[in-house]
Structures are given as structure tokens and as C-alpha cells.
């Protein structure tokens, strides 16, 4: 190794050392590439597992599932988790078009979540004032936690297996501060229930 | 306590129409939205907004219940809950703006102190490197100059 090579190696070593010393400052100036931004929504059964979701339900009987939302959007976000109820013929949210179901919201949770934060809640519900007339089932009220909500939802008896099917589903909306309004976040989860006269 | 008082008291002085309740809910939505936007900005500036988030959670709960009451045609309750929501977020935007400014000042001070320490560190490193280089170079040349020519016998 000749003298000039040693000199060059020494200069590069000094530059590397300077960069290491400057790294705390550089970290605050140089923007690093951000990871993928997304939100999570999940629905777990009563045992906190992906099983045992309530299916055969009778009027007045109380059931519960676990609902969760996670924020990986990189910032503080405001979510609206909208609970909706539909029968077999009513529209679901359109995942391809990114449009929500046009059905009215039964209940609405407002969540304020920091980045990497999650929210989970036990969603307890029961159907009230349920009437059966021929092949029509009508639910007048749904009790969500301690709140009675008017729904007035009918379901025709399924011709195949004679059940009265409803779907309880949850749409995730996110607040857009630019337009000062919530926008559908194209995420939803739900479960079907079969309304029976007596269990 | 103030919120509970408002929830209890406001229905007594409210006639109770769907229009008024609807307007109150819409106003509460706007108030909550602008409060959230201010808190989000403060959080973006790395301010500690934990207390403000708790307030937003409370206000969001009022608003959810106001919607339920409205759908149940309980307009008095819907109105009072919407007013409670607006009251809860009253002043949140100002607090968030204040926290944001404080966080920006603290961040700026922290940046300059880090920059100062880094620059001093770099300066010391350069001076030390020059000194070490001068020392090594001197020792190398002295060793070279101290070498005596040897005559090899053919």
C-alpha cells in the first residue's frame, strides 16, 4: 500500500465518521420513504375468535361480537364506523366501485385513532318488536348496547331453506379534512343472522 | 359535569322540532370536524394531544347518541346531545393551535440543539483527524529519513 492510497483511505474514513456524527440531524431533514397506508377493520365472534358468530337469533335474545379498527394511515384519523342492517335483497357496499350501501345508518361509532393505534369494542345487540306474518318477518327495533334504534326492516322467507335472513354489517368511513366530510373507506365487515320465532 | 348539566337542562328550554334538532346535529358535526382537523394538525407537529383526543371521544359519543335519538324521533334529546357535543369541543381548536405552536417551537429548538451538537462534533472530528494525520505523517517521514542507505555487495 503506497502513501497516496493510505491518504485516500484516511480521508474517506473521516468523511464516514462525519456522516455518522451528523446522522441525528440528517434524520430530521431527509424524508424517508413511507410504508403502505391502510386501515384495518375486523369482526370476531363472542369468544374473540373468527368463529361462533351469532346466526340463529330470536327476538329479545342478546348477542355480542367484537369489532375492531386499526389505523396504519401514518397520521391521526377520525373514523365513522356505521352499523347497517339489510335483508337479502338490499344492496351491499360495492367494493369495486368503492361506494357504500345506500341503506340508512342504524348506529354510528366515532373513533379518533392515532397512527398504529387500534380500537376494539364489544358490540352487543338484540332485536326487539319482531313480528312474523306469513312469509314476512319484520324487525321494528334493534337494541345496540343500551340504545334502542328504530329500524323497521322486513325480510321475506328464503325459498330455499325457509329462513328469514338479515345481515348486520359495519362500514368504515374516514374523515377528509379537505372537504370537511366523511368518505367511505371501502372497508366493511358483517355477519348474517337468521331470525327464528323461538330457539 | 357541565356536559351532564347541559344534557339535563337544555331539553327544558327546547320546544323540540326535527328541523332544530337536525340543524343542531349538523352544527355539531361541523364543530367536531373542525376540532378534529385542528387536533390532527397539532398531532402532526408532534404535540401531546392526549387530553384533546379524550375530549373528542366524549364529543363523538354525544354525537352518536344524538343521531340515535334523532332516528328515534326523540328530538329534544337529539338537540341537547348535539348541543353537548358542540359545547364539549368548544375551545378545542384553540387549545390545539396553542399546542401546535408550542410543539413547533420545541421541535425547532431541539433541531437547532441537535444541529449545534452535530456541527461541534464534526468540527472536533476534523481537528482530531488533522492532528492524527499530521502525527502519523511526521512519524512516517521521520522513519523514512532515518533509514540508512545500504551497500549491497555484488
HADDOCK unambig.tbl for C-alpha pairs under 7 A between the chains (distance, minus, plus):
assign (segid A and resid 14 and name CA) (segid B and resid 129 and name CA) 6.89 0.50 0.50
assign (segid A and resid 18 and name CA) (segid B and resid 122 and name CA) 5.40 0.50 0.50
assign (segid A and resid 21 and name CA) (segid B and resid 118 and name CA) 5.80 0.50 0.50
assign (segid A and resid 21 and name CA) (segid B and resid 121 and name CA) 6.40 0.50 0.50
assign (segid A and resid 21 and name CA) (segid B and resid 122 and name CA) 6.40 0.50 0.50
assign (segid A and resid 22 and name CA) (segid B and resid 118 and name CA) 5.18 0.50 0.50
assign (segid A and resid 25 and name CA) (segid B and resid 114 and name CA) 6.08 0.50 0.50
assign (segid A and resid 25 and name CA) (segid B and resid 115 and name CA) 5.63 0.50 0.50
assign (segid A and resid 75 and name CA) (segid B and resid 44 and name CA) 6.92 0.50 0.50
assign (segid A and resid 76 and name CA) (segid B and resid 40 and name CA) 5.64 0.50 0.50
assign (segid A and resid 76 and name CA) (segid B and resid 43 and name CA) 6.94 0.50 0.50
assign (segid A and resid 107 and name CA) (segid B and resid 68 and name CA) 6.62 0.50 0.50
assign (segid A and resid 108 and name CA) (segid B and resid 64 and name CA) 5.57 0.50 0.50
assign (segid A and resid 109 and name CA) (segid B and resid 64 and name CA) 6.26 0.50 0.50
assign (segid A and resid 110 and name CA) (segid B and resid 60 and name CA) 5.20 0.50 0.50
assign (segid A and resid 110 and name CA) (segid B and resid 61 and name CA) 6.83 0.50 0.50
assign (segid A and resid 111 and name CA) (segid B and resid 57 and name CA) 6.84 0.50 0.50
assign (segid A and resid 112 and name CA) (segid B and resid 53 and name CA) 6.88 0.50 0.50
assign (segid A and resid 112 and name CA) (segid B and resid 57 and name CA) 6.76 0.50 0.50
assign (segid A and resid 149 and name CA) (segid B and resid 68 and name CA) 6.25 0.50 0.50
assign (segid A and resid 149 and name CA) (segid B and resid 71 and name CA) 6.98 0.50 0.50
assign (segid A and resid 149 and name CA) (segid B and resid 72 and name CA) 6.13 0.50 0.50
assign (segid A and resid 150 and name CA) (segid B and resid 71 and name CA) 6.75 0.50 0.50
assign (segid A and resid 150 and name CA) (segid B and resid 72 and name CA) 5.86 0.50 0.50
assign (segid A and resid 177 and name CA) (segid B and resid 37 and name CA) 6.02 0.50 0.50
assign (segid A and resid 180 and name CA) (segid B and resid 33 and name CA) 6.49 0.50 0.50
